[in-house]
Amino acid sequence: MSITPSTGIRSTRARIALVPLLSLGLLGGSVAFAGPALGHDDRRDDRHGCTVKPLDPKDLRGNKVDFRIKVQCDDKDGKKDGKRTVHIRQLRYEDEKGPRRTDDLLGRSHFYEEFKKDDDKARTIHSVDKVRNLDRRGAEEVYHVVSFRVQKGNGDWSDWTKWEMSEVVEVTRGR
């Protein structure tokens, strides 16, 4: 005859004792993972005090459209951090309706804008592109998307922002 308790009682007690330990371990793990996420807030639409906005495309004469971009860097907190370079990437599209719903890529561009420490005026970049089908079918709908990152004077680049889309604008030939 053995004096050791049955395994059924021991395993139940062991399971009950492990619940608080596992709970603390999971809580500590989630705190460790949540810590670094606070270092950068992706909900903000600026990087190092700079903002980039895709303006509505502007219909030019003929089959050309100006896909304008507004860029501004300012020192909100009053610090003069020195020069900043804004690297902008742009994709221009012709909006396609119908069952396929695949928009036609008109073109892509990269722009670099430098801002010195006292330079806080907004700038407009003009990116003119041809709309290929404009002369054959009449009106077309166009839009563009932009994303950017900023390099501060120390050489460090921020992460790329999410793509931001302009309004879809209808353009016609010969306006």
Residue frames as a rotation matrix with the C-alpha (Angstrom) as fourth column:
MET 1
0.577 0.817 0.000 0.00
0.817 -0.577 0.000 0.00
0.000 0.000 -1.000 0.00
SER 2
-0.410 -0.739 0.534 1.27
0.762 -0.599 -0.245 3.42
0.501 0.307 0.809 -0.93
ILE 3
-0.120 0.307 -0.944 1.01
0.790 -0.547 -0.278 6.67
-0.602 -0.779 -0.177 1.05
THR 4
-0.949 -0.283 -0.136 1.24
0.145 -0.778 0.611 9.01
-0.278 0.560 0.780 -1.99
PRO 5
-0.155 0.946 -0.284 -1.97
-0.266 -0.317 -0.910 10.79
-0.951 -0.065 0.301 -2.93
SER 6
0.253 0.333 0.908 -3.79
0.724 0.557 -0.406 9.85
-0.641 0.761 -0.100 -6.12
THR 7
-0.739 -0.617 0.270 -2.68
0.619 -0.465 0.633 11.57
-0.264 0.635 0.726 -9.34
GLY 8
-0.045 0.810 0.585 -6.16
0.819 -0.306 0.486 12.97
0.572 0.501 -0.649 -9.95
ILE 9
0.777 0.310 -0.548 -6.04
0.604 -0.610 0.513 15.23
-0.175 -0.729 -0.661 -6.88
ARG 10
-0.076 -0.904 -0.420 -2.47
0.525 -0.394 0.754 16.35
-0.848 -0.164 0.505 -7.53
SER 11
-0.668 -0.199 0.717 -3.14
0.742 -0.245 0.623 17.31
0.052 0.949 0.311 -11.17
THR 12
0.395 0.863 0.314 -6.23
0.759 -0.499 0.417 19.34
0.517 0.074 -0.853 -10.20
ARG 13
0.703 -0.205 -0.681 -4.29
0.468 -0.587 0.661 21.22
-0.535 -0.783 -0.317 -7.52
ALA 14
-0.391 -0.918 0.068 -1.40
0.614 -0.206 0.762 21.79
-0.685 0.340 0.644 -9.92
ARG 15
-0.336 0.341 0.878 -3.73
0.846 -0.300 0.441 23.19
0.414 0.891 -0.188 -12.57
ILE 16
0.745 0.659 -0.101 -5.36
0.620 -0.630 0.468 25.55
0.245 -0.411 -0.878 -10.09
ALA 17
0.416 -0.677 -0.607 -1.95
0.435 -0.438 0.787 26.78
-0.798 -0.592 0.112 -8.92
LEU 18
-0.523 -0.681 0.513 -0.78
0.755 -0.091 0.650 27.39
-0.395 0.727 0.562 -12.50
VAL 19
0.327 0.751 0.575 -3.71
0.918 -0.398 -0.002 29.65
0.227 0.528 -0.818 -13.47
PRO 20
0.908 0.012 -0.419 -2.48
0.169 -0.925 0.340 32.72
-0.384 -0.379 -0.842 -11.54
LEU 21
-0.034 -0.998 -0.055 1.10
0.183 -0.061 0.981 32.15
-0.982 0.023 0.185 -12.70
LEU 22
-0.406 -0.057 0.912 0.09
0.895 0.178 0.410 31.92
-0.186 0.982 -0.022 -16.34
SER 23
0.671 0.716 0.194 -2.13
0.734 -0.678 -0.040 34.98
0.102 0.169 -0.980 -16.02
LEU 24
0.659 -0.505 -0.558 0.75
-0.007 -0.745 0.667 37.02
-0.752 -0.435 -0.495 -14.65
GLY 25
-0.370 -0.842 0.393 3.04
0.400 0.237 0.885 35.72
-0.838 0.485 0.249 -17.38
LEU 26
-0.086 0.429 0.899 0.59
0.993 -0.038 0.113 36.66
0.083 0.903 -0.423 -20.13
LEU 27
0.887 0.414 -0.203 0.01
0.444 -0.886 0.132 40.07
-0.125 -0.208 -0.970 -18.61
GLY 28
0.303 -0.868 -0.394 3.74
-0.014 -0.417 0.909 40.72
-0.953 -0.270 -0.138 -18.38
GLY 29
-0.461 -0.455 0.762 4.21
0.699 0.342 0.628 39.58
-0.547 0.822 0.160 -21.98
SER 30
0.339 0.659 0.672 1.52
0.917 -0.391 -0.079 41.91
0.211 0.643 -0.737 -23.29
VAL 31
0.867 -0.115 -0.485 3.03
0.121 -0.896 0.427 44.85
-0.484 -0.429 -0.763 -21.39
ALA 32
-0.140 -0.990 0.034 6.42
0.183 0.008 0.983 44.06
-0.973 0.144 0.180 -22.93
PHE 33
-0.407 0.028 0.913 4.93
0.900 0.184 0.396 43.99
-0.157 0.982 -0.100 -26.42
ALA 34
0.632 0.746 0.209 2.86
0.766 -0.642 -0.024 47.17
0.116 0.176 -0.978 -25.92
GLY 35
0.367 -0.535 -0.761 5.84
0.439 -0.621 0.649 49.24
-0.820 -0.572 0.007 -24.80
PRO 36
-0.669 -0.737 0.096 7.59
0.441 -0.289 0.850 49.82
-0.599 0.611 0.518 -28.15
ALA 37
-0.190 0.668 0.720 4.30
0.953 -0.052 0.299 50.64
0.237 0.743 -0.626 -29.94
LEU 38
0.673 0.475 -0.567 4.04
0.645 -0.752 0.135 53.85
-0.362 -0.457 -0.813 -27.95
GLY 39
-0.236 -0.897 -0.374 7.24
0.499 -0.442 0.746 55.23
-0.834 -0.011 0.552 -29.49
HIS 40
-0.985 -0.071 -0.158 5.61
-0.100 -0.509 0.855 56.11
-0.141 0.858 0.494 -32.83
ASP 41
-0.207 0.978 0.010 1.99
0.053 0.021 -0.998 57.04
-0.977 -0.206 -0.056 -33.43
ASP 42
-0.841 -0.155 0.519 0.97
0.483 0.217 0.848 55.99
-0.244 0.964 -0.108 -36.97
ARG 43
0.182 0.978 0.099 -2.34
0.949 -0.148 -0.278 57.84
-0.258 0.145 -0.955 -36.71
ARG 44
0.187 -0.173 -0.967 -0.56
0.040 -0.982 0.184 61.17
-0.982 -0.072 -0.176 -37.14
ASP 45
0.808 0.142 0.572 -0.35
0.559 0.127 -0.820 62.47
-0.189 0.982 0.023 -40.70
ASP 46
0.785 -0.614 0.083 2.97
-0.522 -0.728 -0.445 64.23
0.333 0.306 -0.892 -40.27
ARG 47
0.647 -0.703 -0.295 6.58
0.747 0.663 0.056 63.19
0.157 -0.256 0.954 -39.84
HIS 48
-0.334 -0.851 -0.406 9.10
0.918 -0.392 0.066 65.43
-0.216 -0.350 0.912 -38.03
GLY 49
-0.227 0.323 -0.919 6.73
0.185 -0.912 -0.367 68.41
-0.956 -0.253 0.147 -38.40
CYS 50
-0.856 -0.093 -0.509 6.13
-0.459 -0.315 0.831 67.91
-0.238 0.945 0.226 -42.14
THR 51
0.018 0.896 0.443 2.84
0.034 0.442 -0.896 67.24
-0.999 0.031 -0.022 -43.90
VAL 52
-0.950 -0.204 -0.235 2.15
-0.238 -0.011 0.971 66.21
-0.200 0.979 -0.038 -47.49
LYS 53
-0.098 0.983 0.157 -1.34
-0.037 0.154 -0.987 66.39
-0.994 -0.103 0.021 -48.99
PRO 54
-0.773 -0.049 0.632 -2.45
0.608 0.224 0.762 65.28
-0.179 0.973 -0.143 -52.46
LEU 55
-0.531 0.599 -0.599 -4.49
-0.404 -0.801 -0.442 68.15
-0.745 0.007 0.667 -53.89
ASP 56
0.449 0.766 0.460 -7.34
0.170 0.432 -0.886 67.53
-0.877 0.476 0.064 -56.30
PRO 57
-0.439 -0.602 0.667 -6.07
0.767 0.135 0.627 67.01
-0.468 0.787 0.402 -59.87
LYS 58
0.043 0.373 -0.927 -6.43
-0.170 -0.911 -0.375 70.11
-0.984 0.174 0.024 -62.02
ASP 59
0.482 0.248 0.840 -7.60
0.733 0.411 -0.542 69.85
-0.480 0.877 0.016 -65.62
LEU 60
-0.352 -0.620 -0.702 -5.20
-0.086 -0.725 0.683 71.57
-0.932 0.301 0.201 -68.06
ARG 61
0.335 0.470 -0.817 -5.79
-0.831 -0.261 -0.491 72.25
-0.444 0.843 0.304 -71.75
GLY 62
-0.158 -0.349 -0.924 -5.69
-0.817 0.572 -0.077 69.26
0.555 0.742 -0.376 -74.06
ASN 63
0.619 0.362 -0.697 -5.13
-0.042 0.901 0.431 65.85
0.784 -0.238 0.573 -72.52
LYS 64
-0.474 -0.861 -0.184 -2.90
0.250 0.069 -0.966 66.96
0.844 -0.504 0.182 -69.62
VAL 65
0.754 0.655 -0.058 -3.69
0.182 -0.123 0.976 67.01
0.631 -0.746 -0.212 -65.91
ASP 66
-0.261 -0.801 0.539 -1.74
-0.450 -0.393 -0.802 68.63
0.854 -0.452 -0.258 -63.06
PHE 67
0.548 0.336 -0.766 -1.57
0.443 0.660 0.606 66.23
0.709 -0.672 0.213 -60.10
ARG 68
0.082 -0.511 0.856 -0.56
-0.411 -0.800 -0.438 68.78
0.908 -0.315 -0.276 -57.45
ILE 69
0.267 -0.113 -0.957 0.96
0.783 0.605 0.147 68.03
0.562 -0.789 0.250 -54.06
LYS 70
0.618 -0.045 0.785 1.12
-0.367 -0.899 0.238 70.42
0.695 -0.435 -0.572 -51.09
VAL 71
0.184 -0.664 -0.725 4.20
0.760 0.564 -0.324 70.10
0.624 -0.491 0.608 -48.85
GLN 72
0.476 -0.072 0.877 4.87
-0.414 -0.898 0.151 71.99
0.776 -0.434 -0.457 -45.62
CYS 73
0.026 -0.502 -0.865 7.36
0.801 0.528 -0.283 71.66
0.598 -0.685 0.416 -42.78
ASP 74
0.286 0.042 0.957 7.09
-0.364 -0.919 0.149 73.79
0.886 -0.391 -0.248 -39.66
ASP 75
-0.737 -0.557 -0.383 8.37
0.213 0.347 -0.914 73.78
0.642 -0.755 -0.137 -36.12
LYS 76
0.277 0.960 0.029 5.24
0.181 -0.081 0.980 73.33
0.944 -0.266 -0.196 -34.00
ASP 77
0.665 -0.034 -0.746 7.17
0.736 0.201 0.647 73.11
0.128 -0.979 0.159 -30.77
GLY 78
0.966 -0.252 -0.049 9.40
-0.242 -0.958 0.156 76.12
-0.086 -0.139 -0.987 -31.50
LYS 79
0.263 -0.916 0.304 12.55
0.121 0.344 0.931 74.06
-0.957 -0.208 0.201 -31.92
LYS 80
0.627 -0.200 -0.753 14.67
-0.769 -0.315 -0.556 74.84
-0.126 0.928 -0.351 -34.93
ASP 81
0.663 -0.282 0.693 15.88
-0.001 0.926 0.378 71.37
-0.748 -0.252 0.614 -35.82
GLY 82
-0.489 -0.838 -0.240 17.83
-0.294 -0.100 0.950 72.39
-0.821 0.536 -0.198 -38.89
LYS 83
-0.454 0.267 -0.850 17.24
-0.891 -0.117 0.439 71.22
0.018 0.957 0.291 -42.40
ARG 84
-0.124 0.489 0.863 14.77
-0.155 0.850 -0.504 68.51
-0.980 -0.196 -0.029 -43.37
THR 85
-0.807 -0.083 -0.585 14.43
-0.591 0.085 0.802 66.65
-0.017 0.993 -0.118 -46.64
VAL 86
0.055 0.903 0.425 11.02
-0.520 0.389 -0.760 65.32
-0.852 -0.180 0.491 -47.65
HIS 87
-0.946 -0.290 -0.144 11.00
-0.288 0.547 0.786 62.33
-0.149 0.785 -0.601 -50.00
ILE 88
-0.036 0.999 0.003 7.59
-0.643 -0.021 -0.766 61.99
-0.765 -0.029 0.643 -51.70
ARG 89
-0.961 -0.119 0.248 6.41
0.107 0.667 0.737 59.14
-0.254 0.735 -0.629 -53.87
GLN 90
-0.229 0.889 -0.396 3.36
-0.671 -0.439 -0.597 59.59
-0.705 0.129 0.698 -56.09
LEU 91
-0.811 0.144 0.567 1.21
0.458 0.759 0.463 57.24
-0.364 0.635 -0.681 -58.17
ARG 92
-0.551 0.619 -0.560 -1.24
-0.674 -0.726 -0.138 58.72
-0.492 0.301 0.817 -60.72
TYR 93
-0.757 0.351 0.552 -4.31
0.405 0.914 -0.026 56.77
-0.513 0.204 -0.834 -61.86
GLU 94
-0.655 0.721 -0.227 -7.21
-0.638 -0.365 0.678 56.86
0.406 0.589 0.699 -64.28
ASP 95
-0.552 0.533 0.641 -10.28
-0.494 0.410 -0.767 55.62
-0.672 -0.740 0.037 -62.40
GLU 96
-0.817 0.255 -0.517 -11.95
-0.364 0.466 0.806 52.74
0.447 0.847 -0.288 -64.23
LYS 97
-0.149 0.860 0.488 -15.57
-0.866 0.125 -0.484 51.80
-0.477 -0.495 0.726 -63.71
GLY 98
0.220 0.350 -0.911 -17.07
-0.826 0.563 0.017 48.49
0.519 0.749 0.413 -64.69
PRO 99
0.942 0.299 -0.150 -16.79
-0.198 0.859 0.472 44.82
0.270 -0.415 0.869 -63.83
ARG 100
0.322 -0.892 -0.317 -12.96
0.577 0.450 -0.681 44.62
0.750 0.037 0.660 -63.85
ARG 101
0.979 0.152 0.133 -12.50
0.015 -0.709 0.705 47.72
0.202 -0.689 -0.696 -61.68
THR 102
0.261 -0.953 -0.156 -8.74
0.887 0.173 0.428 47.86
-0.381 -0.250 0.890 -62.25
ASP 103
0.852 0.046 -0.522 -7.53
-0.023 -0.992 -0.126 51.44
-0.523 0.119 -0.844 -62.41
ASP 104
0.681 -0.618 0.393 -4.97
0.605 0.172 -0.777 52.33
0.413 0.767 0.491 -65.07
LEU 105
0.314 -0.689 -0.653 -1.62
0.608 -0.382 0.696 53.56
-0.729 -0.616 0.299 -63.78
LEU 106
0.983 0.030 0.180 -0.74
0.155 -0.655 -0.740 56.76
0.095 0.755 -0.649 -65.62
GLY 107
0.215 -0.963 0.162 2.68
0.037 -0.157 -0.987 57.21
0.976 0.218 0.002 -64.04
ARG 108
0.762 -0.102 -0.640 4.79
0.648 0.143 0.748 57.38
0.016 -0.984 0.175 -60.91
SER 109
0.346 -0.655 0.672 7.18
-0.014 -0.719 -0.694 60.02
0.938 0.231 -0.258 -59.60
HIS 110
0.311 -0.347 -0.885 9.56
0.950 0.134 0.281 60.70
0.021 -0.928 0.371 -56.72
PHE 111
0.511 -0.128 0.850 10.22
0.084 -0.977 -0.198 64.20
0.856 0.172 -0.488 -55.41
TYR 112
-0.074 -0.564 -0.823 12.73
0.988 0.072 -0.138 65.56
0.137 -0.823 0.551 -52.90
GLU 113
0.530 0.256 0.808 12.02
0.165 -0.966 0.198 68.87
0.832 0.028 -0.554 -51.18
GLU 114
-0.372 -0.724 -0.580 14.48
0.812 0.049 -0.582 70.49
0.450 -0.688 0.570 -48.78
PHE 115
0.728 0.574 0.375 13.38
0.241 -0.726 0.644 72.77
0.642 -0.379 -0.667 -45.96
LYS 116
-0.473 -0.869 0.146 15.88
0.213 -0.273 -0.938 74.88
0.855 -0.412 0.314 -44.04
LYS 117
-0.668 0.158 -0.728 15.29
0.741 0.231 -0.630 75.63
0.069 -0.960 -0.271 -40.35
ASP 118
-0.667 0.432 -0.607 13.45
-0.023 -0.826 -0.563 78.95
-0.745 -0.361 0.561 -40.95
ASP 119
-0.825 0.339 -0.452 11.61
-0.508 -0.094 0.856 77.77
0.248 0.936 0.249 -44.07
ASP 120
-0.770 0.586 0.251 8.01
0.206 0.601 -0.772 77.02
-0.604 -0.543 -0.584 -43.05
LYS 121
-0.254 0.692 -0.675 6.02
-0.834 -0.510 -0.209 78.18
-0.489 0.510 0.708 -46.10
ALA 122
0.295 0.464 0.835 3.86
0.077 0.860 -0.505 75.65
-0.952 0.213 0.218 -47.89
ARG 123
-0.637 -0.501 -0.586 5.00
-0.595 -0.163 0.787 74.59
-0.489 0.850 -0.194 -51.34
THR 124
0.577 0.792 0.198 3.02
-0.388 0.479 -0.787 73.15
-0.718 0.378 0.584 -54.21
ILE 125
-0.648 -0.722 0.241 4.64
-0.172 0.447 0.878 70.54
-0.742 0.528 -0.414 -56.44
HIS 126
0.344 0.724 -0.598 3.21
-0.800 -0.108 -0.591 70.40
-0.493 0.681 0.542 -59.97
SER 127
-0.646 -0.458 0.611 3.25
-0.128 0.853 0.505 66.95
-0.753 0.249 -0.610 -61.51
VAL 128
0.111 0.684 -0.721 1.78
-0.870 -0.284 -0.403 67.12
-0.480 0.672 0.563 -65.02
ASP 129
-0.721 -0.267 0.640 0.84
0.001 0.923 0.386 63.92
-0.693 0.278 -0.665 -66.82
LYS 130
-0.657 0.502 -0.563 -1.07
-0.699 -0.128 0.703 62.93
0.281 0.856 0.435 -69.96
VAL 131
-0.155 0.697 0.700 -4.37
-0.385 0.610 -0.693 61.10
-0.910 -0.377 0.174 -69.69
ARG 132
-0.878 -0.445 0.178 -4.10
-0.037 0.434 0.900 58.66
-0.478 0.783 -0.398 -72.61
ASN 133
-0.568 0.709 0.418 -7.76
0.822 0.516 0.241 57.98
-0.045 0.481 -0.876 -73.36
LEU 134
-0.292 0.487 -0.823 -8.95
0.320 -0.761 -0.565 61.55
-0.901 -0.429 0.066 -72.88
ASP 135
-0.615 0.015 -0.788 -8.92
-0.616 -0.633 0.469 62.40
-0.492 0.774 0.399 -76.58
ARG 136
-0.919 0.237 -0.315 -10.86
-0.075 0.679 0.730 59.24
0.387 0.695 -0.606 -77.62
ARG 137
-0.428 0.775 -0.465 -13.66
0.788 0.572 0.228 58.84
0.443 -0.269 -0.855 -75.10
GLY 138
0.315 0.560 0.767 -14.28
0.065 -0.819 0.571 62.30
0.947 -0.130 -0.294 -73.76
ALA 139
0.407 -0.092 0.909 -14.39
-0.818 -0.480 0.318 62.63
0.407 -0.872 -0.270 -69.97
GLU 140
0.059 -0.436 -0.898 -12.19
0.295 0.867 -0.402 60.53
0.954 -0.241 0.180 -67.67
GLU 141
0.936 0.187 0.298 -11.91
-0.236 -0.293 0.927 60.31
0.260 -0.938 -0.230 -63.90
VAL 142
0.122 -0.970 -0.210 -8.43
0.208 0.231 -0.950 60.66
0.970 0.072 0.230 -62.40
TYR 143
0.963 0.041 0.266 -6.81
-0.244 -0.282 0.928 60.70
0.113 -0.959 -0.262 -58.95
HIS 144
0.082 -0.964 -0.255 -3.42
-0.191 0.236 -0.953 60.26
0.978 0.126 -0.165 -57.33
VAL 145
0.950 0.097 -0.296 -1.97
0.250 0.327 0.911 58.85
0.185 -0.940 0.286 -54.12
VAL 146
0.225 -0.905 0.361 1.09
-0.420 -0.424 -0.802 60.03
0.879 0.029 -0.475 -52.19
SER 147
0.879 -0.154 -0.452 3.27
0.468 0.465 0.752 58.72
0.095 -0.872 0.480 -49.39
PHE 148
0.486 -0.734 0.474 6.33
-0.287 -0.646 -0.707 60.37
0.825 0.208 -0.525 -47.84
ARG 149
0.584 -0.422 -0.694 9.16
0.809 0.374 0.453 60.16
0.068 -0.826 0.560 -45.36
VAL 150
0.896 -0.241 0.373 11.36
-0.243 -0.969 -0.044 62.83
0.372 -0.051 -0.927 -43.80
GLN 151
0.228 -0.897 -0.379 15.09
0.836 0.380 -0.396 63.00
0.499 -0.226 0.836 -43.22
LYS 152
0.972 0.039 -0.234 16.18
0.177 -0.774 0.607 65.26
-0.157 -0.632 -0.759 -40.40
GLY 153
0.676 -0.737 -0.005 19.53
-0.677 -0.619 -0.398 67.04
0.290 0.272 -0.918 -40.27
ASN 154
0.077 -0.669 0.739 21.11
-0.787 0.415 0.457 64.11
-0.612 -0.617 -0.494 -38.43
GLY 155
-0.646 -0.378 -0.663 20.56
-0.753 0.455 0.475 61.81
0.123 0.806 -0.579 -41.44
ASP 156
-0.847 0.381 0.371 17.84
0.158 0.846 -0.509 59.58
-0.508 -0.373 -0.777 -39.93
TRP 157
-0.742 0.653 -0.155 14.81
-0.345 -0.173 0.923 58.85
0.576 0.738 0.353 -42.12
SER 158
-0.348 0.747 0.567 11.33
-0.765 0.123 -0.632 58.42
-0.542 -0.654 0.528 -40.69
ASP 159
-0.563 0.294 0.773 9.12
0.426 0.904 -0.033 55.53
-0.708 0.311 -0.634 -41.75
TRP 160
-0.911 0.356 0.206 6.99
0.087 -0.322 0.943 55.89
0.403 0.877 0.263 -44.88
THR 161
-0.571 0.809 0.136 3.50
-0.621 -0.317 -0.717 57.21
-0.537 -0.494 0.684 -44.24
LYS 162
-0.224 0.621 0.751 0.43
0.537 0.722 -0.437 55.35
-0.813 0.305 -0.496 -45.41
TRP 163
-0.817 0.005 0.577 -0.76
0.549 -0.303 0.779 56.18
0.179 0.953 0.244 -48.92
GLU 164
-0.331 0.717 -0.613 -3.15
0.241 -0.564 -0.790 59.14
-0.912 -0.409 0.014 -48.98
MET 165
-0.445 0.268 0.854 -5.56
0.891 0.232 0.391 59.59
-0.094 0.935 -0.342 -51.88
SER 166
-0.947 0.199 -0.252 -6.85
-0.230 -0.968 0.097 62.75
-0.225 0.150 0.963 -53.54
GLU 167
0.055 0.998 0.040 -10.44
-0.314 0.056 -0.948 63.19
-0.948 0.040 0.316 -54.62
VAL 168
-0.423 -0.057 0.904 -11.45
0.761 0.519 0.389 61.57
-0.492 0.853 -0.176 -57.91
VAL 169
-0.154 0.282 -0.947 -11.89
-0.250 -0.938 -0.239 64.38
-0.956 0.200 0.215 -60.45
GLU 170
0.433 0.365 0.824 -13.53
0.711 0.424 -0.561 64.25
-0.554 0.829 -0.076 -63.87
VAL 171
-0.342 -0.580 -0.740 -11.47
-0.173 -0.735 0.656 65.85
-0.924 0.352 0.151 -66.64
THR 172
0.647 0.579 0.496 -12.55
0.437 0.252 -0.863 66.51
-0.625 0.776 -0.090 -70.22
ARG 173
-0.275 -0.769 0.577 -10.67
0.924 -0.045 0.380 67.31
-0.267 0.638 0.722 -73.41
GLY 174
-0.449 -0.064 0.891 -10.29
0.680 -0.671 0.295 70.90
0.579 0.739 0.345 -74.51
ARG 175
0.596 0.651 -0.470 -11.53
0.800 -0.430 0.418 72.77
0.070 -0.626 -0.777 -71.45
